[in-house]
Amino acid sequence: MQYHVYDTSAILYLKEKFIDILKNYDKNITHVIFKTTLEEIERVIFFNRDNPTIENRYQALLSQMYHHCYNYRIINDNPYFSLEYSVRENLCKEYNIDEKSVTVYTNSLVNFEKYTKSDCEMLMTFVGMQEKKKDLYAGYFESNLATTEEIEIAYKAIEDEADPHLYENEYIIFNDTRDKNTEVLDVFKIKGGKYERVIRNQRFNSDFFGEIKPKDEYQAIAMDSLMTNTVTLLGGPAGSGKTFLSLSYLFDLYQHGKIDRIIIFCNPAGARNAVKLGFYPGTVHEKLLSTQIGNILTSKLGIDIVNKMLAEGTLQLVPVVDARGYEVPPNSGVYVVEAQNLTSDLLRLILQRCGNDNIKIVIDGDREEQLDMEIYEEDNGMQKMSQVFRGEKCFGQVDLKNIYRSEVACIAQKMR
């Protein structure tokens, strides 16, 4: 178990991002806040009564913190904590915690110096100096309900209007953690300012992929987003099922006559540090089938089906370099694959090609791990799209978590 301690300066610096941290529940992390920190935030609100902008913003922050209080632990640091020791030492001493498991977050140079002077080996992350600040929005958050009372409170809360700080189509996963094994109680999403229960046993069915059912709650909400939103952004590591779910859904639509064709946009960037083989011979389709999108399609469908659909025009492969001027026909399913290898300009270009009605759009990629060129780290299209589209009625986002490949693949994920 890791313990992440946030002082007042860190929370005031992070603001809404701190709420995102609390929403993205991780059973291996306990977030710790001192009681005096909550009191200090209340004082900030009190002394800014003449400035409604600041007062309202921090009031909303505090309200959201209390809303997610079951995802962090409040510690009364007075009189238990002595200034003779660092925060880390005090925490470990009072609660019998391994010192190596504690990280303290601050945005105060004074505190930064004080903490490190008290314990020069303390694991310290100085928030204000972080090289890259990750946007933690994943399209959902998990509520960790540890008691029967918390479960009753949570279910009572969903009878009311939805929390105004939550986005349209954002999902809420209720986890029952009363026992050692975490169990998913229920899943809801925000729809029109209300909490709507999500059906977790949806199925995709086609001759190409057979019957597909979700392997976990993350895949369940991904399938719900695909079925109910015009645009779905799927993230997750290799092996989490984002490509398989995307294709199985689009082929389900195609086989049942809900779309006439599947159009795949791809930007075949080679894996970082891999040796390039030079130009591939053949037509555009033949070249694309020699890249990762060809590997994906032929491994899932077989080369004969792929070639037949390409010849009929019911499957179209469009390299992003040729996207300008292209117009997606109506009644199409659009799939943007490996979207982590797209800048915001390129992904915007693709989305602007979808100007007709009755178009389903699926974008997938691993925005965390597989950025194949440095430019995509500096200007990541998936990240920008998430920030711009979240909250729109047509949009849903889900970051898948669990890997369902071999044991070797799961272990290899730790090499990042």
Secondary structure as GFF3:
##gff-version 3
##sequence-region A 1 416
A	DSSP	beta_strand	2	6	.	.	.	ID=ss1
A	DSSP	alpha_helix	8	14	.	.	.	ID=ss2
A	DSSP	alpha_helix	16	23	.	.	.	ID=ss3
A	DSSP	beta_strand	29	34	.	.	.	ID=ss4
A	DSSP	alpha_helix	35	46	.	.	.	ID=ss5
A	DSSP	alpha_helix	52	67	.	.	.	ID=ss6
A	DSSP	three_ten_helix	69	71	.	.	.	ID=ss7
A	DSSP	beta_strand	72	75	.	.	.	ID=ss8
A	DSSP	alpha_helix	87	95	.	.	.	ID=ss9
A	DSSP	three_ten_helix	99	101	.	.	.	ID=ss10
A	DSSP	beta_strand	102	106	.	.	.	ID=ss11
A	DSSP	alpha_helix	109	118	.	.	.	ID=ss12
A	DSSP	beta_strand	124	126	.	.	.	ID=ss13
A	DSSP	three_ten_helix	127	129	.	.	.	ID=ss14
A	DSSP	beta_strand	140	145	.	.	.	ID=ss15
A	DSSP	alpha_helix	148	157	.	.	.	ID=ss16
A	DSSP	beta_strand	171	176	.	.	.	ID=ss17
A	DSSP	beta_strand	183	191	.	.	.	ID=ss18
A	DSSP	beta_strand	194	197	.	.	.	ID=ss19
A	DSSP	beta_strand	204	206	.	.	.	ID=ss20
A	DSSP	beta_strand	210	212	.	.	.	ID=ss21
A	DSSP	alpha_helix	217	228	.	.	.	ID=ss22
A	DSSP	beta_strand	231	235	.	.	.	ID=ss23
A	DSSP	alpha_helix	242	255	.	.	.	ID=ss24
A	DSSP	beta_strand	261	266	.	.	.	ID=ss25
A	DSSP	alpha_helix	284	288	.	.	.	ID=ss26
A	DSSP	alpha_helix	292	301	.	.	.	ID=ss27
A	DSSP	alpha_helix	303	312	.	.	.	ID=ss28
A	DSSP	beta_strand	315	319	.	.	.	ID=ss29
A	DSSP	three_ten_helix	320	322	.	.	.	ID=ss30
A	DSSP	beta_strand	332	336	.	.	.	ID=ss31
A	DSSP	three_ten_helix	339	341	.	.	.	ID=ss32
A	DSSP	alpha_helix	344	352	.	.	.	ID=ss33
A	DSSP	beta_strand	359	365	.	.	.	ID=ss34
A	DSSP	alpha_helix	374	378	.	.	.	ID=ss35
A	DSSP	alpha_helix	381	389	.	.	.	ID=ss36
A	DSSP	beta_strand	395	399	.	.	.	ID=ss37
A	DSSP	alpha_helix	407	412	.	.	.	ID=ss38
A	DSSP	three_ten_helix	413	415	.	.	.	ID=ss39
###
